[in-house]
Amino acid sequence: MIAIKTKVTVAQGDGIGPEIMEAVLRILDAAGAGIEPEFIEIGERVYAQGLTAGIASSSWETLRKNKVFLKAPITTPQGKGYKSLNVTVRKSLGLFANVRPNRAYHPIVKSLFPDLDVVIVRENEEDLYAAIEHQQTGEVVQCLKLITRPGCEKIVRYAFEFARANGRKKVTCMTKDNIMKQTDGMFHDVFNEVRVEYPEIESDHMIIDIGTARLATRPEDFDVVVTLNLYGDIVSDVVAEAAGSVGMAGSANIGEQCAMFEAIHGSAPDIAGQDIANPSGLLNAAVMMLQHIGRGKVAEKIANAWLATLEDGIHTADMFTAGKSREKVGTQAFADAVIARLGQEPGYFQPISLAESGIKPIEVQPYERKPVDKQLVGADIFLDWWEGTPNELGRLLTQLAGPELKLKMITNRGVKVYPNGQPETFCTDHWRCRFVAVRSEILGEEKRYEPVDYSEVLRLQNRLYQSTLDIIKTENLYYLNGQRGFSLGQGE
Ligand code: NAD
């Protein structure tokens, strides 16, 4: 029994949340986990008080103080006014890594891939989840995909450190950098830089589309997968589904200061209050939490008792198979069965063996900011325009561009439509017009662009404005450390 108790923030959540949390806390208590829960309220009732983030401001203090958060699922209200509590908590507490171990428990839980054992390490703070969205014209909305070097370094290093700490053999990076050469390209570049520091771990890269297909059809070929936020969201569910155990997986959200642990499933309102929900996902999250706080041996004891319970055929309704399972039990009876097996090991599955220190500490080397040589070489000015053809707009902008700048091209939805566009290209009311220094021509297309002073861009914007053109935004074009920091237009 552990003498000093660790305070952990606990939220019981909505739907099945309170029932599965009660079951899990009883198991932790019986195992002598040494946890002292400090409860906060999140979710439906908090949203109903008009707090659109689903959490009261006083709860942040508790979260910050205890640093470890065991969270039951909540019901996210529908409607544009509400913010996702999960995204808010992850970003506010800097929980940059989402770690989802997935394994098959075949033949107890049927899986097409009995040897599946894959950990998805998903970047948790950046990408399209910044949710910076704008409607810019009558026809076009945009969502900014923000990828940062510190963000990439942190998550990629975390994946390798996780692999090293857990005896994992391979880390696979998945991106779409054949299309998004700047954003996904940076993630892949950082992966290539960091992988050389871990020569004992095999590493490779796959384009996300074929990578996802392979995860769905040959998951045994993978060990640790590291990827960007949106892809990670999708592939985690693909792998959990392939494992056959969506209701059993837990996940960890890890930051430099704080960490949050939860089941991967939602609040299951359809079965709430009936004592039939499976507490296994939240229990496995709690096992990850115990490893995180350096209680590896208690985590091991609970994990083995849980496996022994599954092997003995004591199953909640979602796992129950007539003829194979021995007894169908409710949430609390399942917890009692796990408690009764504390100290036992599974016979069929390999017993879990964890170091007392658990997976802690996975420390990621702090990011070191390096000086950047940044040179402005032009601007993409975006216009809302629908009065004519690409050639008409091209002629108009060519007249307005000089004397310092010249129109290099116009694209519509990323495809070059001027000069020499294809007549078949469909055009919306959203035009990206690229201006560069008049002198840049001297050096040719693929060489360095000539520098531009920002005042020239401002004067150009003013001329466009005076000509009643509707500027919706401007993106500056830079060279950084001698490298082009912007993509070319499709067909440029
Ligand atoms: P869900 O995961 O709650 O339920 C999907 C299906 O799986 C349902 O049939 C449910 O009965 C079943 N199920 C889920 N967990 C189970 C368990 N432990 N035992 C047995 N059966 C289980 O997904 P949903 O219905 O799409 O979402 C319900 C609510 O949960 C929504 O408001 C959603 O926004 C929210 N949600 C919250 C989280 C979270 O808090 N982390 C995650 C996902 C969804």
Boltz pocket constraint, residues with backbone or C-beta under 6 A from the ligand:
constraints:
  - pocket:
      binder: B
      contacts: [[A, 16], [A, 72], [A, 73], [A, 74], [A, 75], [A, 76], [A, 77], [A, 86], [A, 247], [A, 262], [A, 263], [A, 264], [A, 265], [A, 266], [A, 267], [A, 268], [A, 269], [A, 270], [A, 271], [A, 276], [A, 277], [A, 278], [A, 279], [A, 280], [A, 281], [A, 318]]
      max_distance: 6.0
